[in-house]
């Protein structure tokens, strides 16, 4: 499974961005895909995930501002980020969990920088 993340950039506070994560390769049995972020000097934290069944989960800090969705036909997951704050500045990584032959496998995309600043 290969994950290609895109959509980051520089945005002013209260602005919006949409991140995309396209999955390719052997993408059967992917249980969930999601977004994590890592700010300088901090650990990588969950932002939002969406399961194959469409269930979602969000970090408390982004609830009501971010929305994760998926387009199964395009094997792509999106993260719509609204009302962005400077503390949302981080490198955002896409992650996928796949179940195959009795084992779980985890894949990461390359990361995309999101900077919120005036």
N, C-alpha and C positions, 0 to 999 in steps of 0.2 A: 504494500500500500504506500503510495506517495501522496503527500499532502502539499498543495501549493496555496499559500496564503497571499492575499493582496488587499489593497484598499487603505493602508495606513497613510498618515501624512500629518501635516501641521494644521491645526484648527483653533479658532478662538474659543474662549470659554462660552458656554451655552450653545456652541455649534454642534453639528452632527457629522458623523462618518459612518460608512458601511464597510465592514470587512467581509471578505469572501474566502472560503477555504474549499478548494476543489480536490476531491479524492480521485485517484486513478490507480490502475493496477488490479490486483486481486481483491476486490472490495466487497465480496460476499461476506455475510455474517458479521458486519460491523454493528456492534451493539449500541455505541453512542459516539457522537462527535461533539467537540466542545472547544471553548476558548479559555485560555489561561493567560495571565499577564505577569510580567516581571519588571518591576521598577529598579533603578540602580541601587545596589546594596541591599535589596530585599529578596525574599524567596518568591518562587513562582506560585501564584495563587489562582484558584478557580475563578472564572468570570461567569460562565454559563455553559450548560451542556444540554443536548437534546438527544433523546434515545431514538432507536429505530421506530418505536411506536409513537413518537411525537411528544413524549413527556419532556418537560423542561425543568431546569433548576438553575437558580441564579444566586450569586453572591449578594448578601444584604446591601452592600454598598452600591449596587447597580440596579436593584429592583426598581421598576417604574421608569427607568431611563433607557435600559438596554433591552433589546429583543433578539432572541436567537430563533432562527428558522432554517428549514432545509428544503431543497428542491431535489427530490429523489431522482427525477429524470436526468438532472445534470450532475448528480452526485456531489452536490455543493451545499455547504452550510454557510449561513450569513449571520453576521452580528450587526444589527442596526443600533448605533450608539447615538443617543440624543442627549441634550442638556449636558454636554461634556464639561468636566471640571478639570482644573490643573492636576488634581490628584489622580486622574485617569491616565496621566502620562506614563507610558510603559512600552515595552516590547510585548506584543500580543502574539501568542502561539496557538496554533490549531492542533488539536489532539484527537486521535481516534482509538477506540478499543475494538479489537476484533477477536472473536472466538473461533478457534480452528483446531480440530482434532484433539479436543480436550484441554486446550491451553488458551490462555488469554495473551494477546499481543498488543503492544501499545506503540503508536506511531506519532511523531511530531512533525509539524511543518517547520519552515525555516524562520518564522517570526516576521512580524511587520511592525515598524515603529509608529506609535501614535503619540503625538506631542500636542498638548493643549496649553496654549499660551497666547497672551495678547501682545 
